[in-house]
Structure formats: structure tokens, C-alpha cells
Amino acid sequence: MFLVPVLLLIFLALPGPGGRETGAAPGGGISGTVSDGRGPVAGVRVRIQGAKDFVVSDAAGGFAIRDVPAGKPVRVSAWKDGWYCALARDVKAPREGLRIRMIRYQINDNAKYEWIPPVGKDGCSSCHNASLIAMSLEDAHLKSAVNPRFLTMYAGTDTKGNKSPPTRYAPGTGAWNTSLLPQRPDPAGPYYGPGFVQDFPDTAGNCSACHVPGTSLSGNIDPRSVRGADRYGVHCDFCHKVADVHLDPVTRMPFRDVPGVRAMSVRRPFTNDPDRPQLFFGTFEDDNVPEEDTNLPLLKESRYCAPCHFGVFWDTVVYNSYGEWLKSPYADPKSGRAKTCQECHMPSPAIHKGKALTNVAPGKGGIDRDPDAIHSHNMTVGPEILRNSLSMSAAARRKDGRLAVTVELHNDRTGHHVPTDTPLRHLILLVEARDRRGKPLRQVDGAVLPEWCGQAKGRQGHYGGRPGKAYAKLLKERWTEVVPASAYWKHTDLVSDNRLAAFARDASSFAFNPPSKGRATVTVTLLYRRAFIGLMEQKGWDVPDIVMARWSRAVN
């Protein structure tokens, strides 16, 4: 069996250091032919399992691997795009006439296939490294179906199960006087935040196309109804069954009306097929389980991520981390800065609890590999990756009778906007200046944080009106004019977007009245907040801010 989707180093099938095309049978090596039962197969990459170098079968299916130690049993692996990996075990050099049989993997999808869960007796954990499984279970993709923020937004509840009333409607005005338009919640009644169900009670919506894709292949479903392996959301078995992703050939973007799994070709196997009982797409060309596993080059491409990292509701692009990457130098192979999504979010080696993984299936046919061939399976955007996503610099000094502070943010390390995807996310740049006794100094110039950063004076996390700046993509509900809009499945319009694109810089200045005596202390803090604080309090989400950067200096 294969890993959860990973990016592994793929060596090009070109003559030279990586591979060579040959059909000759050298002495002291292993030679033979590759066929599919109907004839020879050319262009197959053949290697000793675990080796970086390979040879390429010629037009007659012939191959020859030189310099193989004599008498030592080895495994000979073969792979070509569109075929299962093939494996010949216990081959000893010198050997001529080795025959390797290739089998094409299926091109149809079995809708009756039952997904394999990540854990359990017959789950992925029955073969794979425990660290690999633990790492995967920590990842947000495997929690996408049960994420409390997702479910409470879908159901219109708080975390205790209290439910907001259905959306109210009333006749519009002007050109809309014959239409019933959504209204703001009744301020006199209970309210636990927005919910898709309240706005569209007669449809399941398309949320499941990304959050529970495995059970949404035949249509949208209510994500609260999922069972079995689909409780793990974007789970291992699903990701390993994605054969292709369909994008607009002109824009290279997903089609606006084809979200998530709708833009994917999935290959669920027919388990009663003796030649093709299973199919796992992965990134090893020399895997251990013939007629089950194969390498899929797509898994190293950013477009694999595109269908669920671009979302349009009505006529508004709500989230678009894939498109942001596509417009950046990271997507340009000629820029000298090119990187795929996987290179940043699934880096190698895969480190779990301080130890690098070297074998993905120990005791189950797996082999020890170069740690750089195995990549992280925890793509969750946590504190470590956030703190490494951009740079912050600051300076403070007395100037013209004021305490002047300058701050610059530079997105020098991230291939998309910071923050990205759901517009609930935002950055809060908090600037504080205090005298020697810790008393705040009065601000006389510069921006202050908006009301939606929290208006309750003295309450933890409420920073509205304090010196600083917020970075966010702000939407407004079209009919109710609620800003910032959290229910982005409604009609919304873009109000502003000052997030930091790849390599963008933003500078801001602030000024304070200096203390009459002694020195001042200036502290600049950059916070990452996953949702607007008013929404978090309505829903009961306990999601602390993440400190991305902090700077502090004493100014005499």
C-alpha cells in the first residue's frame, strides 16, 4: 500500500546520470524484457528497488542493469505511467532473460467500492508506519468532516448545539420590491451565528465536495450524515484514488462551477478483478505491491490541490490560494524561485517526534529509504509554519517631539497571500507604546484596528480602536450589508483586500506622545486569527491567536 499523498523525488527518464536506454545484456548485471502479455513495453523505468538510478526499456522491451553485486538477491522494480508498478523478487546477478510483466491499471470507477479507513484492523495503519499514521491523523485534511468550526457554520449552531433561527425574509425596495430578500437576525432573539442550513434549508449545498469528497462523488450530501471512513474527511484512501484533476486549459484554473471532487477523476477499484483488485496512486516508482500500487506524477504538481483551494459563490471569488500561487513567481519554472504547494506543505524529510521516517511499511514489505524520499504528512498550518511565512521588521525613535514607530511586513517566504483561503482568517498588527511604569502612551498618528477586531474594552482579544493594522479580505453581504461577511455562501461583494501577496511588502507608521520622564518601551506583535472574534464568541470557538512575530525595544 502507498502513503497518504506525498511529493517524492522523481527522476526523469532521460539518457544520462539518472537513466539510460538500453537493451543490451552486460556481464555481471541483470537483463531481460518487459512485456504486458501481448507484446513488449518500451519506455519502462527499471531499477533495483530503492536505487535512484534506473534504465529505460527499449522498443523491444529490453533492459540491462549493470554493476549489480553477484549472488546477492535483489528486487527489480519496473514502472511506466498508466501501469501498475511491477516487481521481480529474489533476483541474483548475473542474470539474463528476466521477464517482467506489466499490467495497466483500470480507467473506470467502481461506485460500489468501500473506502478503507486510516485506522483499524483493515485500515491503512495495518501496514503503514505508526508515525506516518499519527502524522496523518494530526493533519487538518483528515479532520475536515468533523471540524467544529465547519460543522457549526454549516448547521448554524454553537459548540453546545444551540441553534440560530431560520433566516428571515422581507420584500426588497426599488428594483427588488417584488423579491423576498434575506434580513439581518432579529436582535431581540437568540442568535448563535450564521449557518448554511438557516439560509438554504432545502439543499445540502456543495460543502461536502471538498470536506467529504469520498462520499460526494455521486452528489452533494449533508456533511453531518457521514459514516465510516468518510468521517475522516479528505482521507488517505480517497487521496490515493485521485487519478486526474481537470482545469481550464486556457486559465489553468478550476472551472467556477465545478468545485472539489467534481473536478477530479477518481479510480475506485473492482476488487473482484484478479489482475486489478486494488489501486493506490503514490509517488514511489518502485513500490512493493504489484497490481495495487503505481506512481502518479500528478501528485508532485500543485494542480493536484487546485479543486479545493479555489471557491466561487455566486459571482464572487471567496478563496483562491491556488490562483494566488499560480500568479506568483513560485509557479514560474524560469523564475529561480519555483516551488510547488507540496514542497512547502509536505517537506522532506518527514519528521515525527524528532525522528525522520525511513520506512513507510516496516515489516509489511517496506524498505529503508533515503529520508528525503519521504515527506511530511501533516499539512496543518500551525504556529511553526506561520512564524516562517513572512518577515517583520520594526524601528522606534524619538523624532520631532514624538515617539515614531515604523513597521514593515514582507511576504518573502510564502507562495500565496498571507493569510489565504477562507476570508474569516486575518492578521492583526498590534503596536503598543508604554512609559516606564507600563502606562500606555497616547497615539497621535497612524492607523487603529477596526471594530471587527473586538470592541469590548478590557476583554481578552478585543483590540478594536487600539494602534495597529489588520490584514484581511473583507466581504459584505449584498442584501443585509453585514461587514465583514462570515456567511460567504450568500451573495457577497468584495469590500477590500489588503493581504500580502507573494513577495509583497507593506509599511506602516505610528506616532505617540513620548513620556515626560524616562524611557518608553515599544512592542509590536503580529497575530494570526482564524476567525473574526465576534463570530468566535457567537459560536463558542476556543481558538487562541497565534503569535507570528514580536518585536520590542526600549527608547530613551
C-alpha positions in Angstrom: 0.0 0.0 0.0 1.0 3.6 -0.5 1.4 6.7 1.6 -1.1 9.5 2.0 -0.4 11.8 -1.0 3.2 12.9 -0.8 5.7 14.6 -3.0 8.7 12.3 -3.7 11.7 12.9 -5.9 11.0 11.6 -9.4 14.0 11.0 -11.7 13.5 11.8 -15.4 13.7 9.0 -17.9 16.4 10.6 -19.9 19.7 9.2 -21.0 22.5 10.3 -18.7 23.1 10.2 -14.9 19.5 9.3 -14.0 18.6 6.7 -16.6 19.8 5.2 -19.8 18.1 3.5 -22.6 19.5 0.1 -23.4 18.6 -3.4 -24.3 22.0 -5.0 -24.2 22.8 -7.7 -21.7 26.1 -6.9 -19.9 28.1 -9.4 -17.9 27.8 -9.1 -14.1 24.4 -7.5 -14.4 20.7 -8.2 -14.8 19.0 -8.1 -18.1 15.7 -9.1 -19.6 12.5 -7.9 -21.2 9.3 -6.1 -20.1 6.0 -7.1 -21.6 2.3 -6.9 -20.9 1.4 -10.4 -22.2 0.6 -9.0 -25.6 4.0 -7.7 -26.6 7.0 -5.7 -25.4 6.6 -2.4 -23.5 9.0 0.3 -24.3 9.8 3.3 -22.1 9.6 1.4 -18.8 11.9 2.6 -16.0 13.6 -0.4 -14.5 15.8 -0.3 -11.4 17.0 -2.2 -8.4 14.4 -1.4 -5.8 15.4 1.5 -3.6 18.0 2.8 -6.1 17.9 6.2 -7.6 19.4 5.2 -10.9 17.3 3.4 -13.5 17.4 2.2 -17.1 14.7 2.5 -19.7 13.4 -0.4 -21.7 13.9 -0.2 -25.5 11.5 -0.7 -28.3 11.8 -4.4 -27.9 11.1 -4.2 -24.1 14.7 -5.0 -23.4 16.7 -3.6 -20.4 20.0 -4.2 -18.8 21.1 -3.1 -15.3 24.9 -3.1 -14.9 27.2 -3.4 -11.9 24.9 -5.5 -9.7 26.7 -7.4 -6.9 26.9 -11.0 -7.8 25.0 -13.6 -5.8 23.1 -11.2 -3.6 19.3 -11.4 -4.0 17.7 -8.1 -5.1 14.3 -6.9 -6.2 13.9 -5.5 -9.6 11.2 -2.8 -10.0 9.6 -1.5 -13.1 7.2 1.4 -13.7 5.6 3.3 -16.6 2.9 5.9 -16.4 -0.5 4.3 -16.8 0.7 0.9 -15.5 1.0 -0.7 -12.1 4.4 -1.0 -10.6 5.9 -4.4 -11.3 8.3 -6.3 -9.1 10.6 -9.3 -9.5 11.8 -10.7 -6.2 15.0 -12.6 -5.3 16.9 -11.9 -8.5 20.6 -12.7 -8.3 23.2 -11.3 -10.7 24.4 -12.3 -13.1 21.0 -12.9 -14.7 19.8 -12.8 -18.2 16.3 -13.4 -19.6 14.4 -11.9 -16.6 10.9 -11.4 -17.7 8.8 -8.6 -16.0 5.1 -8.5 -16.7 3.4 -5.1 -16.7 -0.4 -4.6 -16.1 -2.3 -1.5 -17.0 -4.3 -0.1 -14.2 -8.0 0.4 -14.6 -9.5 3.5 -16.2 -13.1 3.1 -14.8 -14.5 3.9 -11.4 -16.4 1.4 -9.1 -19.1 3.4 -7.3 -19.7 0.4 -5.0 -16.2 0.3 -3.6 -16.0 0.8 0.2 -13.3 3.2 1.4 -10.5 2.0 3.6 -10.3 3.9 6.9 -7.0 5.3 8.1 -7.0 3.2 11.2 -8.4 -0.2 12.3 -7.9 -3.8 11.5 -8.3 -3.4 7.8 -7.2 0.2 7.7 -4.1 1.9 6.4 -2.5 1.5 9.8 -2.4 -2.3 9.4 0.6 -1.9 7.1 2.0 1.6 7.4 4.4 3.1 9.9 2.8 4.2 13.1 4.5 7.6 12.9 3.2 8.1 9.4 -0.4 7.3 10.5 -0.1 9.6 13.6 1.2 12.4 11.5 -1.7 12.0 9.0 -4.3 11.9 11.8 -2.9 15.2 13.1 -3.5 16.8 9.7 -6.5 19.1 9.2 -7.5 17.2 6.0 -8.4 14.1 8.0 -10.4 16.3 10.3 -12.3 18.2 7.6 -15.6 16.3 8.1 -15.7 16.8 11.9 -14.0 20.2 12.3 -16.3 22.0 14.8 -15.8 25.3 13.1 -17.0 23.8 9.8 -19.9 21.9 11.3 -21.2 24.8 13.4 -21.1 27.1 10.4 -22.9 24.6 8.3 -25.6 23.9 11.0 -25.9 27.4 12.3 -25.2 26.3 15.9 -22.7 27.0 18.6 -20.4 24.3 20.0 -23.1 23.4 22.6 -25.7 22.7 20.0 -27.8 25.9 20.4 -29.2 26.7 17.0 -29.9 30.0 15.4 -33.4 30.6 14.0 -34.1 30.4 10.3 -33.2 33.3 8.1 -35.8 36.0 7.9 -37.0 37.4 4.6 -38.8 40.6 3.6 -39.7 42.4 0.4 -36.9 44.4 -1.1 -37.0 48.0 -2.2 -36.7 49.7 -5.6 -36.0 47.3 -8.4 -36.2 44.4 -5.8 -39.6 45.3 -4.4 -41.2 42.1 -5.8 -38.5 39.9 -4.3 -38.1 38.5 -0.8 -34.6 39.3 0.4 -32.7 38.0 3.4 -32.7 40.2 6.5 -30.4 40.6 9.4 -31.0 38.4 12.5 -33.6 39.6 15.0 -31.6 41.5 17.6 -34.2 40.7 20.2 -33.9 36.9 19.7 -31.3 34.3 20.4 -28.5 34.0 17.8 -25.6 31.7 17.6 -24.0 32.9 14.4 -24.7 32.2 10.7 -25.5 28.8 9.2 -25.8 27.4 5.7 -28.8 25.4 6.9 -30.6 28.5 8.1 -30.1 30.2 4.7 -30.7 27.2 2.4 -32.8 24.7 4.4 -33.9 22.7 1.3 -30.5 21.9 -0.1 -27.4 20.1 1.1 -25.1 22.6 -0.6 -21.7 21.7 -2.1 -19.6 21.9 1.1 -19.2 18.2 1.0 -17.4 18.3 -2.4 -14.3 19.4 -0.5 -14.9 18.5 3.1 -16.2 14.9 2.5 -15.2 14.2 -1.1 -15.3 10.5 -0.9 -19.0 10.3 -0.3 -19.8 13.2 -2.6 -18.9 11.6 -5.9 -22.5 10.8 -6.8 -23.8 14.2 -5.5 -23.8 16.7 -2.6 -24.6 15.3 0.8 -25.3 16.8 4.3 -21.9 16.5 5.9 -23.5 15.7 9.3 -24.6 12.4 7.9 -21.2 10.8 7.0 -20.2 7.5 8.4 -17.2 5.1 8.3 -14.0 6.2 6.6 -15.7 9.4 5.4 -15.7 10.6 9.0 -12.0 11.3 8.3 -13.0 13.8 5.6 -10.2 14.0 3.0 -8.8 10.6 4.0 -5.8 8.6 2.8 -7.7 6.2 0.5 -9.6 8.9 -1.2 -6.4 10.9 -2.0 -4.8 7.8 -3.3 -7.6 7.2 -5.8 -7.5 10.6 -7.5 -6.2 9.9 -11.0 -6.5 13.4 -12.5 -7.6 16.9 -12.0 -9.5 18.9 -14.7 -8.7 22.6 -15.0 -9.5 25.2 -17.7 -6.7 24.7 -20.3 -6.7 28.5 -21.0 -6.7 29.9 -17.5 -5.1 26.9 -15.8 -7.7 27.4 -13.1 -10.5 25.3 -11.9 -13.9 25.9 -13.5 -16.0 28.1 -11.3 -19.0 25.8 -11.2 -17.0 22.6 -10.7 -15.9 22.5 -7.1 -13.8 19.9 -5.3 -14.3 16.3 -6.2 -16.4 17.4 -9.2 -13.1 18.4 -10.9 -11.4 15.1 -10.2 -11.3 11.8 -11.9 -11.3 9.1 -9.2 -10.5 5.4 -9.8 -12.1 3.1 -7.2 -11.1 -0.4 -8.0 -13.2 -3.5 -8.8 -12.0 -5.8 -6.0 -13.1 -8.9 -7.8 -10.8 -8.3 -10.7 -7.9 -10.8 -10.2 -5.4 -8.6 -12.1 -6.6 -5.3 -10.6 -8.0 -5.9 -7.2 -6.8 -2.6 -5.7 -5.3 0.7 -6.9 -3.3 3.2 -4.9 -1.7 6.2 -6.6 1.5 7.3 -4.9 4.9 8.6 -5.7 7.3 5.6 -5.5 8.2 4.2 -8.9 9.5 1.0 -7.1 6.7 0.1 -4.8 6.3 -3.3 -3.1 2.8 -4.3 -4.1 2.3 -5.1 -7.8 -1.2 -4.9 -9.1 -2.1 -2.5 -6.3 0.3 0.5 -6.4 1.6 2.9 -9.0 3.4 6.2 -9.3 1.3 9.2 -10.3 3.3 12.2 -11.5 0.3 14.4 -10.7 1.0 14.1 -7.0 4.0 16.3 -7.3 2.1 19.1 -9.1 0.3 22.0 -7.4 -2.7 21.5 -9.7 -3.5 18.4 -7.6 -4.5 20.8 -4.8 -6.4 23.2 -7.1 -10.0 21.9 -6.9 -10.4 22.5 -3.2 -8.3 25.6 -2.9 -10.4 27.8 -5.2 -14.0 28.7 -4.4 -16.6 30.9 -6.0 -20.0 31.6 -4.5 -22.5 33.2 -6.8 -20.2 35.7 -8.7 -17.6 36.3 -6.0 -14.3 34.6 -5.7 -14.2 33.8 -2.0 -11.0 31.9 -1.6 -8.2 31.2 -4.1 -4.9 30.1 -2.7 -4.2 28.1 -5.8 -4.8 31.1 -8.1 -2.6 33.3 -5.8 0.2 30.7 -6.2 -0.3 30.5 -10.0 0.2 34.3 -10.4 3.3 34.3 -8.2 7.0 33.6 -9.1 6.7 30.3 -7.3 4.6 28.9 -10.2 7.1 30.1 -12.9 9.8 27.4 -13.5 12.0 30.2 -15.0 11.9 32.5 -12.0 14.5 30.7 -10.0 12.0 30.6 -7.1 9.7 27.9 -8.3 8.1 25.7 -5.7 5.0 23.6 -5.6 2.5 23.5 -2.9 3.8 20.2 -1.7 7.4 21.4 -1.4 6.3 23.8 1.3 3.4 22.0 2.9 4.8 18.4 2.7 8.5 19.0 3.2 11.1 16.2 3.4 12.4 14.5 5.4 9.2 13.6 7.3 10.0 14.3 10.9 7.7 13.0 13.6 8.6 13.5 17.3 12.1 14.5 16.3 12.8 11.4 14.2 13.0 11.1 10.4 10.9 8.4 8.7 12.9 5.9 6.6 10.4 3.1 6.0 6.7 3.6 5.3 5.7 0.0 5.8 8.2 -1.7 8.1 7.7 -5.5 8.4 5.0 -5.3 5.7 7.2 -5.3 2.6 8.5 -1.8 3.0 12.2 -1.0 2.5 14.5 1.5 4.2 14.8 4.6 2.0 16.6 7.9 1.9 14.7 10.1 4.4 14.5 12.8 1.7 12.3 10.4 -0.3 9.5 10.5 2.4 7.7 13.7 3.0 5.6 15.2 5.9 2.0 14.0 6.1 0.9 16.8 8.4 -0.1 19.8 6.3 -1.9 21.6 9.1 -1.0 25.3 9.1 0.2 25.6 12.7 2.4 28.0 14.7 5.7 26.8 13.2 4.8 27.3 9.6 3.0 30.6 10.3 6.1 32.0 12.0 8.1 31.1 9.0 5.6 32.6 6.5 6.8 36.2 6.4 9.3 38.7 7.9 8.6 41.6 10.1 10.9 44.5 10.8 10.3 47.5 13.1 12.1 50.6 14.4 11.3 53.2 17.1 12.9 56.5 17.9 12.2 60.0 19.2 11.6 62.4 16.3 10.2 66.0 16.3 8.9 65.6 19.8 7.1 62.4 19.1 7.8 58.7 19.6 7.9 57.4 16.0 7.4 53.7 15.2 7.6 52.1 11.7 6.8 48.5 10.9 7.3 46.6 7.6 5.8 43.2 6.7 7.4 41.3 3.8 5.8 38.1 2.4 9.2 36.7 1.5 8.5 33.0 2.3 5.0 32.1 1.1 3.7 31.3 -2.4 0.3 32.7 -1.8 -1.4 35.6 0.0 -1.0 35.8 3.8 -3.5 34.9 5.1 -5.2 32.8 2.5 -8.3 30.8 1.6 -11.3 31.3 4.0 -11.9 35.1 4.4 -12.5 34.5 8.1 -8.7 34.5 8.6 -6.8 37.7 9.2 -3.7 39.2 10.6 -3.6 41.7 13.5 -0.6 44.0 13.8 -0.7 45.4 17.3 1.5 48.3 18.2 2.0 49.3 21.9 4.0 52.1 23.5 4.2 52.4 27.3 6.1 54.6 29.8 8.5 53.2 32.4 5.5 52.4 34.7 3.7 50.5 32.0 1.1 53.1 31.3 0.0 53.3 27.6 1.2 56.3 25.7 -1.4 58.3 23.7 -1.4 57.7 20.0 -1.2 60.9 17.9 -0.8 59.4 14.4 -1.3 56.2 12.5 -4.0 53.6 11.9 -6.1 52.0 14.6 -7.5 48.5 14.5 -11.1 48.2 13.1 -14.2 47.4 15.2 -14.3 43.9 14.0 -11.1 43.2 15.9 -13.2 43.4 19.0 -15.0 46.3 20.6 -15.3 45.2 24.3 -12.8 47.4 26.1 -10.7 45.4 28.5 -11.9 42.0 27.2 -9.2 39.5 26.2 -8.5 39.5 22.4 -10.6 42.7 21.8 -8.2 45.1 20.1 -10.6 47.4 18.1 -9.5 51.1 18.3 -6.0 50.3 19.5 -2.9 51.3 17.5 -2.3 48.8 14.7 -3.4 47.4 11.4 -5.5 44.5 10.2 -4.8 42.5 7.0 -7.9 40.7 5.6 -10.1 40.0 2.6 -13.3 41.7 3.6 -16.7 40.7 2.1 -20.0 42.4 2.6 -23.4 40.6 2.4 -25.1 42.1 -0.6 -28.6 42.3 0.9 -28.0 42.8 4.6 -24.8 44.8 4.2 -23.2 42.9 7.1 -19.4 43.6 7.1 -17.3 41.5 7.5 -19.4 38.7 6.0 -18.9 35.3 7.5 -21.7 33.6 5.6 -19.9 33.8 2.3 -22.2 31.2 0.7 -24.7 34.1 0.4 -24.4 36.9 -2.2 -21.4 38.9 -1.2 -19.3 41.7 -2.6 -15.7 42.5 -2.1 -15.1 45.5 0.1 -11.3 45.4 0.4 -8.3 43.1 0.3 -5.0 44.2 1.8 -3.5 40.7 2.4 0.1 40.3 1.5 0.7 38.6 -1.9 3.9 36.6 -2.6 6.9 38.9 -2.2 4.7 41.9 -1.4 5.7 44.5 1.3 3.6 46.7 3.5 4.9 49.5 5.6 3.0 51.5 8.3 3.9 54.3 10.6 2.6 55.3 14.1 3.4 58.1 16.5 2.8 58.5 20.2 3.3 61.3 22.7 6.6 60.4 24.4 6.8 60.1 28.2 7.8 63.3 30.1 10.4 61.3 32.1 12.4 58.1 31.5 12.3 55.8 28.6 9.5 54.2 26.6 9.0 50.6 25.6 7.6 49.8 22.2 6.2 46.4 21.4 5.0 45.3 18.0 3.1 42.0 17.8 1.8 40.2 14.7 -1.1 37.9 15.4 -2.8 35.3 13.2 -6.5 34.9 13.9 -8.5 32.1 12.4 -11.9 33.9 12.5 -13.5 37.2 13.5 -13.7 37.5 17.2 -17.4 38.3 17.2 -18.1 35.1 15.2 -15.9 33.0 17.5 -17.8 34.3 20.6 -21.2 33.5 19.0 -20.1 30.0 18.1 -18.1 29.3 21.3 -14.9 28.5 19.3 -11.8 28.4 21.5 -9.1 29.2 19.0 -6.3 31.2 20.5 -4.5 33.8 18.4 -1.1 32.6 17.1 1.9 35.0 17.6 3.6 35.1 14.2 6.2 37.7 15.2 7.1 40.0 18.1 9.5 42.9 18.4 10.2 45.0 21.5 12.6 47.9 22.2 13.3 50.5 24.9 13.6 54.0 23.6 15.4 56.6 25.7 
